[in-house]
Amino acid sequence: MLRKIKAFWQGVRTLSGDDAYERYLKHYADHHADAEHPGAQPLSKAEFFKQWQDEKWHGIRRCC
């Protein structure tokens, strides 16, 4: 039962974007933290969400 609740909650977090930073860090570790990118660091949580919001709202020129 607890496993189903955890899976449901993870689905809610994914749909809402709440786990976006954790997914970004996993992607970064899997694809960008290697010998090709020595010394590269992932974005901080604040930098990540600023970039995410900028991309989300880029091009929108009206409020409603």
PDB file of N, H, CA, C and O in Angstrom:
ATOM      1  N   MET A   1       0.821  -1.196   0.000  1.00  0.00           N
ATOM      2  CA  MET A   1       0.000   0.000   0.000  1.00  0.00           C
ATOM      3  C   MET A   1       0.865   1.260   0.000  1.00  0.00           C
ATOM      4  O   MET A   1       0.596   2.206  -0.741  1.00  0.00           O
ATOM      5  N   LEU A   2       1.904   1.265   0.836  1.00  0.00           N
ATOM      6  H   LEU A   2       2.123   0.497   1.438  1.00  0.00           H
ATOM      7  CA  LEU A   2       2.794   2.418   0.916  1.00  0.00           C
ATOM      8  C   LEU A   2       3.502   2.655  -0.422  1.00  0.00           C
ATOM      9  O   LEU A   2       3.721   3.802  -0.812  1.00  0.00           O
ATOM     10  N   ARG A   3       3.854   1.590  -1.114  1.00  0.00           N
ATOM     11  H   ARG A   3       3.676   0.658  -0.797  1.00  0.00           H
ATOM     12  CA  ARG A   3       4.510   1.704  -2.412  1.00  0.00           C
ATOM     13  C   ARG A   3       3.594   2.408  -3.418  1.00  0.00           C
ATOM     14  O   ARG A   3       4.057   3.225  -4.213  1.00  0.00           O
ATOM     15  N   LYS A   4       2.310   2.094  -3.384  1.00  0.00           N
ATOM     16  H   LYS A   4       1.934   1.430  -2.738  1.00  0.00           H
ATOM     17  CA  LYS A   4       1.352   2.732  -4.294  1.00  0.00           C
ATOM     18  C   LYS A   4       1.198   4.223  -3.980  1.00  0.00           C
ATOM     19  O   LYS A   4       1.092   5.049  -4.886  1.00  0.00           O
ATOM     20  N   ILE A   5       1.187   4.548  -2.710  1.00  0.00           N
ATOM     21  H   ILE A   5       1.273   3.877  -1.974  1.00  0.00           H
ATOM     22  CA  ILE A   5       1.068   5.951  -2.310  1.00  0.00           C
ATOM     23  C   ILE A   5       2.298   6.732  -2.753  1.00  0.00           C
ATOM     24  O   ILE A   5       2.177   7.849  -3.256  1.00  0.00           O
ATOM     25  N   LYS A   6       3.489   6.147  -2.567  1.00  0.00           N
ATOM     26  H   LYS A   6       3.587   5.240  -2.158  1.00  0.00           H
ATOM     27  CA  LYS A   6       4.721   6.804  -3.002  1.00  0.00           C
ATOM     28  C   LYS A   6       4.744   6.996  -4.513  1.00  0.00           C
ATOM     29  O   LYS A   6       5.158   8.050  -4.995  1.00  0.00           O
ATOM     30  N   ALA A   7       4.304   5.992  -5.263  1.00  0.00           N
ATOM     31  H   ALA A   7       3.967   5.136  -4.871  1.00  0.00           H
ATOM     32  CA  ALA A   7       4.263   6.097  -6.718  1.00  0.00           C
ATOM     33  C   ALA A   7       3.272   7.174  -7.150  1.00  0.00           C
ATOM     34  O   ALA A   7       3.554   7.947  -8.065  1.00  0.00           O
ATOM     35  N   PHE A   8       2.127   7.227  -6.503  1.00  0.00           N
ATOM     36  H   PHE A   8       1.897   6.599  -5.759  1.00  0.00           H
ATOM     37  CA  PHE A   8       1.133   8.254  -6.803  1.00  0.00           C
ATOM     38  C   PHE A   8       1.702   9.642  -6.520  1.00  0.00           C
ATOM     39  O   PHE A   8       1.569  10.556  -7.334  1.00  0.00           O
ATOM     40  N   TRP A   9       2.341   9.793  -5.349  1.00  0.00           N
ATOM     41  H   TRP A   9       2.450   9.051  -4.687  1.00  0.00           H
ATOM     42  CA  TRP A   9       2.891  11.094  -4.974  1.00  0.00           C
ATOM     43  C   TRP A   9       3.994  11.521  -5.941  1.00  0.00           C
ATOM     44  O   TRP A   9       4.091  12.698  -6.291  1.00  0.00           O
ATOM     45  N   GLN A  10       4.818  10.579  -6.372  1.00  0.00           N
ATOM     46  H   GLN A  10       4.739   9.623  -6.088  1.00  0.00           H
ATOM     47  CA  GLN A  10       5.864  10.904  -7.343  1.00  0.00           C
ATOM     48  C   GLN A  10       5.240  11.351  -8.663  1.00  0.00           C
ATOM     49  O   GLN A  10       5.757  12.262  -9.311  1.00  0.00           O
ATOM     50  N   GLY A  11       4.150  10.730  -9.064  1.00  0.00           N
ATOM     51  H   GLY A  11       3.731   9.990  -8.537  1.00  0.00           H
ATOM     52  CA  GLY A  11       3.441  11.152 -10.268  1.00  0.00           C
ATOM     53  C   GLY A  11       2.901  12.571 -10.153  1.00  0.00           C
ATOM     54  O   GLY A  11       2.981  13.352 -11.101  1.00  0.00           O
ATOM     55  N   VAL A  12       2.355  12.899  -8.994  1.00  0.00           N
ATOM     56  H   VAL A  12       2.291  12.265  -8.223  1.00  0.00           H
ATOM     57  CA  VAL A  12       1.853  14.255  -8.754  1.00  0.00           C
ATOM     58  C   VAL A  12       2.997  15.260  -8.824  1.00  0.00           C
ATOM     59  O   VAL A  12       2.854  16.324  -9.428  1.00  0.00           O
ATOM     60  N   ARG A  13       4.126  14.932  -8.213  1.00  0.00           N
ATOM     61  H   ARG A  13       4.243  14.068  -7.723  1.00  0.00           H
ATOM     62  CA  ARG A  13       5.282  15.833  -8.245  1.00  0.00           C
ATOM     63  C   ARG A  13       5.789  16.043  -9.669  1.00  0.00           C
ATOM     64  O   ARG A  13       6.166  17.157 -10.034  1.00  0.00           O
ATOM     65  N   THR A  14       5.800  14.993 -10.466  1.00  0.00           N
ATOM     66  H   THR A  14       5.494  14.089 -10.170  1.00  0.00           H
ATOM     67  CA  THR A  14       6.259  15.106 -11.849  1.00  0.00           C
ATOM     68  C   THR A  14       5.307  15.962 -12.664  1.00  0.00           C
ATOM     69  O   THR A  14       5.740  16.837 -13.413  1.00  0.00           O
ATOM     70  N   LEU A  15       4.021  15.715 -12.524  1.00  0.00           N
ATOM     71  H   LEU A  15       3.669  15.003 -11.916  1.00  0.00           H
ATOM     72  CA  LEU A  15       3.034  16.492 -13.280  1.00  0.00           C
ATOM     73  C   LEU A  15       3.043  17.967 -12.907  1.00  0.00           C
ATOM     74  O   LEU A  15       2.828  18.827 -13.761  1.00  0.00           O
ATOM     75  N   SER A  16       3.291  18.261 -11.641  1.00  0.00           N
ATOM     76  H   SER A  16       3.466  17.562 -10.948  1.00  0.00           H
ATOM     77  CA  SER A  16       3.277  19.653 -11.187  1.00  0.00           C
ATOM     78  C   SER A  16       4.609  20.357 -11.426  1.00  0.00           C
ATOM     79  O   SER A  16       4.681  21.583 -11.333  1.00  0.00           O
ATOM     80  N   GLY A  17       5.658  19.607 -11.731  1.00  0.00           N
ATOM     81  H   GLY A  17       5.600  18.612 -11.806  1.00  0.00           H
ATOM     82  CA  GLY A  17       6.977  20.203 -11.925  1.00  0.00           C
ATOM     83  C   GLY A  17       7.761  20.351 -10.642  1.00  0.00           C
ATOM     84  O   GLY A  17       8.847  20.931 -10.640  1.00  0.00           O
ATOM     85  N   ASP A  18       7.228  19.835  -9.554  1.00  0.00           N
ATOM     86  H   ASP A  18       6.346  19.363  -9.556  1.00  0.00           H
ATOM     87  CA  ASP A  18       7.878  19.968  -8.252  1.00  0.00           C
ATOM     88  C   ASP A  18       9.218  19.239  -8.201  1.00  0.00           C
ATOM     89  O   ASP A  18      10.107  19.637  -7.449  1.00  0.00           O
ATOM     90  N   ASP A  19       9.372  18.183  -8.988  1.00  0.00           N
ATOM     91  H   ASP A  19       8.650  17.859  -9.599  1.00  0.00           H
ATOM     92  CA  ASP A  19      10.624  17.433  -8.976  1.00  0.00           C
ATOM     93  C   ASP A  19      11.539  17.805 -10.144  1.00  0.00           C
ATOM     94  O   ASP A  19      12.472  17.065 -10.456  1.00  0.00           O
ATOM     95  N   ALA A  20      11.284  18.927 -10.782  1.00  0.00           N
ATOM     96  H   ALA A  20      10.526  19.528 -10.528  1.00  0.00           H
ATOM     97  CA  ALA A  20      12.052  19.330 -11.959  1.00  0.00           C
ATOM     98  C   ALA A  20      13.545  19.473 -11.649  1.00  0.00           C
ATOM     99  O   ALA A  20      14.380  19.049 -12.448  1.00  0.00           O
ATOM    100  N   TYR A  21      13.887  20.057 -10.512  1.00  0.00           N
ATOM    101  H   TYR A  21      13.208  20.400  -9.862  1.00  0.00           H
ATOM    102  CA  TYR A  21      15.296  20.244 -10.184  1.00  0.00           C
ATOM    103  C   TYR A  21      15.987  18.902  -9.934  1.00  0.00           C
ATOM    104  O   TYR A  21      17.125  18.705 -10.359  1.00  0.00           O
ATOM    105  N   GLU A  22      15.316  17.992  -9.256  1.00  0.00           N
ATOM    106  H   GLU A  22      14.391  18.152  -8.911  1.00  0.00           H
ATOM    107  CA  GLU A  22      15.899  16.672  -9.026  1.00  0.00           C
ATOM    108  C   GLU A  22      16.119  15.940 -10.348  1.00  0.00           C
ATOM    109  O   GLU A  22      17.142  15.280 -10.531  1.00  0.00           O
ATOM    110  N   ARG A  23      15.165  16.055 -11.265  1.00  0.00           N
ATOM    111  H   ARG A  23      14.334  16.591 -11.117  1.00  0.00           H
ATOM    112  CA  ARG A  23      15.322  15.425 -12.581  1.00  0.00           C
ATOM    113  C   ARG A  23      16.460  16.079 -13.362  1.00  0.00           C
ATOM    114  O   ARG A  23      17.205  15.394 -14.063  1.00  0.00           O
ATOM    115  N   TYR A  24      16.597  17.411 -13.244  1.00  0.00           N
ATOM    116  H   TYR A  24      15.992  17.967 -12.675  1.00  0.00           H
ATOM    117  CA  TYR A  24      17.697  18.128 -13.891  1.00  0.00           C
ATOM    118  C   TYR A  24      19.045  17.630 -13.360  1.00  0.00           C
ATOM    119  O   TYR A  24      19.959  17.371 -14.142  1.00  0.00           O
ATOM    120  N   LEU A  25      19.173  17.494 -12.035  1.00  0.00           N
ATOM    121  H   LEU A  25      18.430  17.704 -11.399  1.00  0.00           H
ATOM    122  CA  LEU A  25      20.428  17.027 -11.456  1.00  0.00           C
ATOM    123  C   LEU A  25      20.768  15.613 -11.924  1.00  0.00           C
ATOM    124  O   LEU A  25      21.929  15.314 -12.205  1.00  0.00           O
ATOM    125  N   LYS A  26      19.765  14.749 -12.008  1.00  0.00           N
ATOM    126  H   LYS A  26      18.822  14.992 -11.780  1.00  0.00           H
ATOM    127  CA  LYS A  26      20.013  13.391 -12.489  1.00  0.00           C
ATOM    128  C   LYS A  26      20.466  13.420 -13.943  1.00  0.00           C
ATOM    129  O   LYS A  26      21.421  12.736 -14.311  1.00  0.00           O
ATOM    130  N   HIS A  27      19.783  14.211 -14.774  1.00  0.00           N
ATOM    131  H   HIS A  27      19.007  14.767 -14.476  1.00  0.00           H
ATOM    132  CA  HIS A  27      20.172  14.342 -16.179  1.00  0.00           C
ATOM    133  C   HIS A  27      21.592  14.897 -16.288  1.00  0.00           C
ATOM    134  O   HIS A  27      22.390  14.413 -17.090  1.00  0.00           O
ATOM    135  N   TYR A  28      21.900  15.901 -15.489  1.00  0.00           N
ATOM    136  H   TYR A  28      21.251  16.294 -14.838  1.00  0.00           H
ATOM    137  CA  TYR A  28      23.225  16.511 -15.514  1.00  0.00           C
ATOM    138  C   TYR A  28      24.298  15.481 -15.166  1.00  0.00           C
ATOM    139  O   TYR A  28      25.321  15.384 -15.844  1.00  0.00           O
ATOM    140  N   ALA A  29      24.055  14.717 -14.107  1.00  0.00           N
ATOM    141  H   ALA A  29      23.224  14.796 -13.556  1.00  0.00           H
ATOM    142  CA  ALA A  29      25.020  13.703 -13.685  1.00  0.00           C
ATOM    143  C   ALA A  29      25.190  12.623 -14.746  1.00  0.00           C
ATOM    144  O   ALA A  29      26.300  12.138 -14.964  1.00  0.00           O
ATOM    145  N   ASP A  30      24.105  12.245 -15.402  1.00  0.00           N
ATOM    146  H   ASP A  30      23.203  12.639 -15.224  1.00  0.00           H
ATOM    147  CA  ASP A  30      24.148  11.184 -16.414  1.00  0.00           C
ATOM    148  C   ASP A  30      24.797  11.636 -17.716  1.00  0.00           C
ATOM    149  O   ASP A  30      25.453  10.838 -18.386  1.00  0.00           O
ATOM    150  N   HIS A  31      24.625  12.909 -18.087  1.00  0.00           N
ATOM    151  H   HIS A  31      24.093  13.558 -17.543  1.00  0.00           H
ATOM    152  CA  HIS A  31      25.028  13.339 -19.426  1.00  0.00           C
ATOM    153  C   HIS A  31      26.079  14.439 -19.488  1.00  0.00           C
ATOM    154  O   HIS A  31      26.685  14.631 -20.543  1.00  0.00           O
ATOM    155  N   HIS A  32      26.319  15.162 -18.412  1.00  0.00           N
ATOM    156  H   HIS A  32      25.827  15.005 -17.555  1.00  0.00           H
ATOM    157  CA  HIS A  32      27.202  16.316 -18.497  1.00  0.00           C
ATOM    158  C   HIS A  32      28.374  16.293 -17.528  1.00  0.00           C
ATOM    159  O   HIS A  32      29.308  17.079 -17.692  1.00  0.00           O
ATOM    160  N   ALA A  33      28.361  15.449 -16.558  1.00  0.00           N
ATOM    161  H   ALA A  33      27.603  14.811 -16.425  1.00  0.00           H
ATOM    162  CA  ALA A  33      29.450  15.385 -15.580  1.00  0.00           C
ATOM    163  C   ALA A  33      30.433  14.298 -16.007  1.00  0.00           C
ATOM    164  O   ALA A  33      30.423  13.189 -15.473  1.00  0.00           O
ATOM    165  N   ASP A  34      31.275  14.633 -16.972  1.00  0.00           N
ATOM    166  H   ASP A  34      31.283  15.534 -17.406  1.00  0.00           H
ATOM    167  CA  ASP A  34      32.237  13.652 -17.467  1.00  0.00           C
ATOM    168  C   ASP A  34      33.529  14.345 -17.887  1.00  0.00           C
ATOM    169  O   ASP A  34      33.702  15.540 -17.645  1.00  0.00           O
ATOM    170  N   ALA A  35      34.417  13.615 -18.503  1.00  0.00           N
ATOM    171  H   ALA A  35      34.277  12.645 -18.700  1.00  0.00           H
ATOM    172  CA  ALA A  35      35.718  14.153 -18.901  1.00  0.00           C
ATOM    173  C   ALA A  35      35.602  15.257 -19.956  1.00  0.00           C
ATOM    174  O   ALA A  35      36.492  16.100 -20.065  1.00  0.00           O
ATOM    175  N   GLU A  36      34.522  15.259 -20.726  1.00  0.00           N
ATOM    176  H   GLU A  36      33.799  14.574 -20.637  1.00  0.00           H
ATOM    177  CA  GLU A  36      34.323  16.298 -21.746  1.00  0.00           C
ATOM    178  C   GLU A  36      34.045  17.660 -21.132  1.00  0.00           C
ATOM    179  O   GLU A  36      34.312  18.687 -21.756  1.00  0.00           O
ATOM    180  N   HIS A  37      33.519  17.680 -19.929  1.00  0.00           N
ATOM    181  H   HIS A  37      33.302  16.845 -19.422  1.00  0.00           H
ATOM    182  CA  HIS A  37      33.142  18.925 -19.259  1.00  0.00           C
ATOM    183  C   HIS A  37      33.840  19.031 -17.896  1.00  0.00           C
ATOM    184  O   HIS A  37      33.172  19.059 -16.862  1.00  0.00           O
ATOM    185  N   PRO A  38      35.170  19.090 -17.888  1.00  0.00           N
ATOM    186  CA  PRO A  38      35.866  19.128 -16.590  1.00  0.00           C
ATOM    187  C   PRO A  38      35.569  20.424 -15.835  1.00  0.00           C
ATOM    188  O   PRO A  38      35.592  21.514 -16.408  1.00  0.00           O
ATOM    189  N   GLY A  39      35.295  20.285 -14.564  1.00  0.00           N
ATOM    190  H   GLY A  39      35.276  19.401 -14.098  1.00  0.00           H
ATOM    191  CA  GLY A  39      35.029  21.441 -13.720  1.00  0.00           C
ATOM    192  C   GLY A  39      33.650  22.046 -13.885  1.00  0.00           C
ATOM    193  O   GLY A  39      33.318  23.011 -13.197  1.00  0.00           O
ATOM    194  N   ALA A  40      32.844  21.505 -14.776  1.00  0.00           N
ATOM    195  H   ALA A  40      33.114  20.721 -15.335  1.00  0.00           H
ATOM    196  CA  ALA A  40      31.498  22.044 -14.982  1.00  0.00           C
ATOM    197  C   ALA A  40      30.633  21.735 -13.766  1.00  0.00           C
ATOM    198  O   ALA A  40      30.725  20.656 -13.182  1.00  0.00           O
ATOM    199  N   GLN A  41      29.808  22.679 -13.401  1.00  0.00           N
ATOM    200  H   GLN A  41      29.733  23.556 -13.876  1.00  0.00           H
ATOM    201  CA  GLN A  41      28.921  22.527 -12.247  1.00  0.00           C
ATOM    202  C   GLN A  41      27.478  22.705 -12.704  1.00  0.00           C
ATOM    203  O   GLN A  41      27.205  23.523 -13.582  1.00  0.00           O
ATOM    204  N   PRO A  42      26.548  21.948 -12.118  1.00  0.00           N
ATOM    205  CA  PRO A  42      25.136  22.175 -12.454  1.00  0.00           C
ATOM    206  C   PRO A  42      24.673  23.518 -11.892  1.00  0.00           C
ATOM    207  O   PRO A  42      25.301  24.086 -10.999  1.00  0.00           O
ATOM    208  N   LEU A  43      23.573  24.005 -12.429  1.00  0.00           N
ATOM    209  H   LEU A  43      23.063  23.543 -13.155  1.00  0.00           H
ATOM    210  CA  LEU A  43      22.993  25.246 -11.932  1.00  0.00           C
ATOM    211  C   LEU A  43      22.544  25.057 -10.486  1.00  0.00           C
ATOM    212  O   LEU A  43      22.173  23.956 -10.078  1.00  0.00           O
ATOM    213  N   SER A  44      22.583  26.132  -9.724  1.00  0.00           N
ATOM    214  H   SER A  44      22.884  27.026 -10.055  1.00  0.00           H
ATOM    215  CA  SER A  44      22.017  26.075  -8.372  1.00  0.00           C
ATOM    216  C   SER A  44      20.498  25.972  -8.514  1.00  0.00           C
ATOM    217  O   SER A  44      19.952  26.185  -9.597  1.00  0.00           O
ATOM    218  N   LYS A  45      19.837  25.650  -7.436  1.00  0.00           N
ATOM    219  H   LYS A  45      20.281  25.477  -6.557  1.00  0.00           H
ATOM    220  CA  LYS A  45      18.377  25.529  -7.471  1.00  0.00           C
ATOM    221  C   LYS A  45      17.741  26.857  -7.886  1.00  0.00           C
ATOM    222  O   LYS A  45      16.804  26.871  -8.685  1.00  0.00           O
ATOM    223  N   ALA A  46      18.242  27.966  -7.353  1.00  0.00           N
ATOM    224  H   ALA A  46      19.003  27.955  -6.705  1.00  0.00           H
ATOM    225  CA  ALA A  46      17.703  29.287  -7.701  1.00  0.00           C
ATOM    226  C   ALA A  46      17.947  29.606  -9.171  1.00  0.00           C
ATOM    227  O   ALA A  46      17.051  30.100  -9.855  1.00  0.00           O
ATOM    228  N   GLU A  47      19.159  29.325  -9.663  1.00  0.00           N
ATOM    229  H   GLU A  47      19.887  28.924  -9.108  1.00  0.00           H
ATOM    230  CA  GLU A  47      19.476  29.583 -11.074  1.00  0.00           C
ATOM    231  C   GLU A  47      18.609  28.721 -11.994  1.00  0.00           C
ATOM    232  O   GLU A  47      18.118  29.183 -13.023  1.00  0.00           O
ATOM    233  N   PHE A  48      18.433  27.456 -11.598  1.00  0.00           N
ATOM    234  H   PHE A  48      18.832  27.080 -10.761  1.00  0.00           H
ATOM    235  CA  PHE A  48      17.623  26.547 -12.401  1.00  0.00           C
ATOM    236  C   PHE A  48      16.186  27.052 -12.532  1.00  0.00           C
ATOM    237  O   PHE A  48      15.648  27.100 -13.638  1.00  0.00           O
ATOM    238  N   PHE A  49      15.566  27.425 -11.421  1.00  0.00           N
ATOM    239  H   PHE A  49      16.003  27.385 -10.523  1.00  0.00           H
ATOM    240  CA  PHE A  49      14.179  27.862 -11.478  1.00  0.00           C
ATOM    241  C   PHE A  49      14.031  29.205 -12.181  1.00  0.00           C
ATOM    242  O   PHE A  49      13.010  29.453 -12.824  1.00  0.00           O
ATOM    243  N   LYS A  50      15.034  30.078 -12.071  1.00  0.00           N
ATOM    244  H   LYS A  50      15.863  29.877 -11.549  1.00  0.00           H
ATOM    245  CA  LYS A  50      14.994  31.341 -12.816  1.00  0.00           C
ATOM    246  C   LYS A  50      15.020  31.057 -14.312  1.00  0.00           C
ATOM    247  O   LYS A  50      14.226  31.615 -15.070  1.00  0.00           O
ATOM    248  N   GLN A  51      15.939  30.183 -14.737  1.00  0.00           N
ATOM    249  H   GLN A  51      16.584  29.729 -14.121  1.00  0.00           H
ATOM    250  CA  GLN A  51      16.023  29.820 -16.155  1.00  0.00           C
ATOM    251  C   GLN A  51      14.743  29.131 -16.612  1.00  0.00           C
ATOM    252  O   GLN A  51      14.257  29.399 -17.711  1.00  0.00           O
ATOM    253  N   TRP A  52      14.191  28.251 -15.786  1.00  0.00           N
ATOM    254  H   TRP A  52      14.585  28.033 -14.893  1.00  0.00           H
ATOM    255  CA  TRP A  52      12.970  27.512 -16.121  1.00  0.00           C
ATOM    256  C   TRP A  52      11.804  28.485 -16.331  1.00  0.00           C
ATOM    257  O   TRP A  52      11.048  28.362 -17.294  1.00  0.00           O
ATOM    258  N   GLN A  53      11.669  29.452 -15.419  1.00  0.00           N
ATOM    259  H   GLN A  53      12.284  29.553 -14.636  1.00  0.00           H
ATOM    260  CA  GLN A  53      10.597  30.440 -15.544  1.00  0.00           C
ATOM    261  C   GLN A  53      10.812  31.343 -16.759  1.00  0.00           C
ATOM    262  O   GLN A  53       9.860  31.661 -17.471  1.00  0.00           O
ATOM    263  N   ASP A  54      12.050  31.755 -16.996  1.00  0.00           N
ATOM    264  H   ASP A  54      12.824  31.497 -16.417  1.00  0.00           H
ATOM    265  CA  ASP A  54      12.342  32.595 -18.159  1.00  0.00           C
ATOM    266  C   ASP A  54      11.968  31.877 -19.452  1.00  0.00           C
ATOM    267  O   ASP A  54      11.368  32.478 -20.342  1.00  0.00           O
ATOM    268  N   GLU A  55      12.320  30.591 -19.561  1.00  0.00           N
ATOM    269  H   GLU A  55      12.807  30.103 -18.837  1.00  0.00           H
ATOM    270  CA  GLU A  55      11.981  29.820 -20.764  1.00  0.00           C
ATOM    271  C   GLU A  55      10.475  29.629 -20.886  1.00  0.00           C
ATOM    272  O   GLU A  55       9.921  29.695 -21.984  1.00  0.00           O
ATOM    273  N   LYS A  56       9.819  29.393 -19.764  1.00  0.00           N
ATOM    274  H   LYS A  56      10.269  29.340 -18.872  1.00  0.00           H
ATOM    275  CA  LYS A  56       8.377  29.160 -19.767  1.00  0.00           C
ATOM    276  C   LYS A  56       7.609  30.389 -20.234  1.00  0.00           C
ATOM    277  O   LYS A  56       6.632  30.267 -20.973  1.00  0.00           O
ATOM    278  N   TRP A  57       8.044  31.574 -19.807  1.00  0.00           N
ATOM    279  H   TRP A  57       8.838  31.673 -19.206  1.00  0.00           H
ATOM    280  CA  TRP A  57       7.300  32.798 -20.089  1.00  0.00           C
ATOM    281  C   TRP A  57       7.887  33.628 -21.221  1.00  0.00           C
ATOM    282  O   TRP A  57       7.346  34.687 -21.538  1.00  0.00           O
ATOM    283  N   HIS A  58       8.970  33.184 -21.836  1.00  0.00           N
ATOM    284  H   HIS A  58       9.409  32.323 -21.578  1.00  0.00           H
ATOM    285  CA  HIS A  58       9.584  33.912 -22.944  1.00  0.00           C
ATOM    286  C   HIS A  58       8.603  34.014 -24.109  1.00  0.00           C
ATOM    287  O   HIS A  58       8.036  33.012 -24.546  1.00  0.00           O
ATOM    288  N   GLY A  59       8.415  35.205 -24.592  1.00  0.00           N
ATOM    289  H   GLY A  59       8.875  36.019 -24.236  1.00  0.00           H
ATOM    290  CA  GLY A  59       7.539  35.401 -25.744  1.00  0.00           C
ATOM    291  C   GLY A  59       6.101  35.755 -25.385  1.00  0.00           C
ATOM    292  O   GLY A  59       5.336  36.168 -26.256  1.00  0.00           O
ATOM    293  N   ILE A  60       5.723  35.601 -24.127  1.00  0.00           N
ATOM    294  H   ILE A  60       6.345  35.265 -23.419  1.00  0.00           H
ATOM    295  CA  ILE A  60       4.364  35.955 -23.725  1.00  0.00           C
ATOM    296  C   ILE A  60       4.345  37.448 -23.416  1.00  0.00           C
ATOM    297  O   ILE A  60       5.073  37.922 -22.543  1.00  0.00           O
ATOM    298  N   ARG A  61       3.513  38.174 -24.132  1.00  0.00           N
ATOM    299  H   ARG A  61       2.921  37.789 -24.841  1.00  0.00           H
ATOM    300  CA  ARG A  61       3.502  39.636 -24.016  1.00  0.00           C
ATOM    301  C   ARG A  61       2.231  40.183 -23.394  1.00  0.00           C
ATOM    302  O   ARG A  61       2.044  41.399 -23.349  1.00  0.00           O
ATOM    303  N   ARG A  62       1.367  39.326 -22.922  1.00  0.00           N
ATOM    304  H   ARG A  62       1.519  38.339 -22.959  1.00  0.00           H
ATOM    305  CA  ARG A  62       0.106  39.806 -22.338  1.00  0.00           C
ATOM    306  C   ARG A  62      -0.116  39.116 -21.003  1.00  0.00           C
ATOM    307  O   ARG A  62       0.484  38.079 -20.720  1.00  0.00           O
ATOM    308  N   CYS A  63      -0.966  39.690 -20.201  1.00  0.00           N
ATOM    309  H   CYS A  63      -1.453  40.532 -20.431  1.00  0.00           H
ATOM    310  CA  CYS A  63      -1.186  39.097 -18.881  1.00  0.00           C
ATOM    311  C   CYS A  63      -2.359  38.125 -18.875  1.00  0.00           C
ATOM    312  O   CYS A  63      -2.388  37.221 -18.040  1.00  0.00           O
ATOM    313  N   CYS A  64      -3.307  38.277 -19.757  1.00  0.00           N
ATOM    314  H   CYS A  64      -3.283  39.011 -20.435  1.00  0.00           H
ATOM    315  CA  CYS A  64      -4.512  37.445 -19.697  1.00  0.00           C
ATOM    316  C   CYS A  64      -4.861  36.833 -21.033  1.00  0.00           C
ATOM    317  O   CYS A  64      -5.850  36.108 -21.140  1.00  0.00           O
TER     318      CYS A  64
END
